[in-house]
Amino acid sequence: MFRQAKAQVEAGLAPPPLFRHLLGKFSLAEADGAWASIEEADAAGFRGLTSSVLVRARRAVAPDEDCLREGGFAQFCHSSRQLELQQSPVVCFISSGASDQGMHSAIITEGCDGEPTHGAFPPNTLYRLVEVKPAGWTAPNGVVVNQSLLIVRATYRQPSTSLAEGGAGKLVGSSVTL
């Protein structure tokens, strides 16, 4: 996953904004409960979280344009074999280039006709809430969405050592020292 992210940066590829629903079936908050409080500031005024799960999101343009609707985000449900509307705030992931703090770009996982349609962020990514737009914003597919839009930026780093390469993890010492 990190090799793909590095290759994207080296090629100058910045993924477009990606979207996912905050609450409901297969939502961000269902996968990691910390997402439910992303809008609440901590004692220092920071609004965001570090998510322990892989986060996937969609572009919401052709051929995937039907995931953003007037009522919110439509999530594919395997049991019904159709998209089901989730009445929930929508999260928008904004990608940008790498910095000395780490990577800030979604890792493209799927595409169509050379255009990215899906992306992901690895576990232990820090998400900063940078803006909240009220209901009534216009989605990339031209639909006016009657749910709030939470705009976030992500930061993640590649692990500095690999356990497979003989390195030690942060919480566990080297096998030689144990």
Secondary structure in CASP SS format (residue, H / E / C, confidence):
PFRMAT SS
TARGET T0000
AUTHOR 0000-0000-0000
METHOD secondary structure of the structure
MODEL  1
M C 1.00
F H 1.00
R H 1.00
Q H 1.00
A H 1.00
K H 1.00
A H 1.00
Q H 1.00
V H 1.00
E H 1.00
A C 1.00
G C 1.00
L C 1.00
A C 1.00
P C 1.00
P C 1.00
P C 1.00
L E 1.00
F E 1.00
R E 1.00
H E 1.00
L C 1.00
L C 1.00
G C 1.00
K C 1.00
F C 1.00
S C 1.00
L H 1.00
A H 1.00
E H 1.00
A H 1.00
D C 1.00
G H 1.00
A H 1.00
W H 1.00
A H 1.00
S H 1.00
I C 1.00
E C 1.00
E C 1.00
A C 1.00
D C 1.00
A C 1.00
A C 1.00
G C 1.00
F C 1.00
R C 1.00
G E 1.00
L E 1.00
T E 1.00
S E 1.00
S C 1.00
V C 1.00
L C 1.00
V E 1.00
R E 1.00
A E 1.00
R E 1.00
R C 1.00
A C 1.00
V C 1.00
A C 1.00
P C 1.00
D C 1.00
E H 1.00
D H 1.00
C H 1.00
L E 1.00
R E 1.00
E C 1.00
G C 1.00
G E 1.00
F E 1.00
A E 1.00
Q E 1.00
F E 1.00
C E 1.00
H C 1.00
S C 1.00
S C 1.00
R C 1.00
Q E 1.00
L E 1.00
E E 1.00
L E 1.00
Q E 1.00
Q C 1.00
S C 1.00
P C 1.00
V E 1.00
V E 1.00
C E 1.00
F E 1.00
I E 1.00
S C 1.00
S E 1.00
G E 1.00
A E 1.00
S E 1.00
D C 1.00
Q C 1.00
G E 1.00
M E 1.00
H E 1.00
S C 1.00
A C 1.00
I E 1.00
I E 1.00
T E 1.00
E E 1.00
G E 1.00
C E 1.00
D C 1.00
G C 1.00
E E 1.00
P E 1.00
T E 1.00
H E 1.00
G E 1.00
A E 1.00
F E 1.00
P C 1.00
P C 1.00
N C 1.00
T E 1.00
L E 1.00
Y E 1.00
R E 1.00
L E 1.00
V E 1.00
E E 1.00
V E 1.00
K E 1.00
P C 1.00
A C 1.00
G C 1.00
W E 1.00
T E 1.00
A C 1.00
P C 1.00
N C 1.00
G C 1.00
V C 1.00
V E 1.00
V E 1.00
N C 1.00
Q C 1.00
S C 1.00
L E 1.00
L E 1.00
I E 1.00
V E 1.00
R E 1.00
A E 1.00
T E 1.00
Y E 1.00
R C 1.00
Q C 1.00
P C 1.00
S C 1.00
T C 1.00
S C 1.00
L H 1.00
A H 1.00
E H 1.00
G C 1.00
G C 1.00
A C 1.00
G C 1.00
K C 1.00
L C 1.00
V C 1.00
G C 1.00
S C 1.00
S C 1.00
V C 1.00
T C 1.00
L C 1.00
END
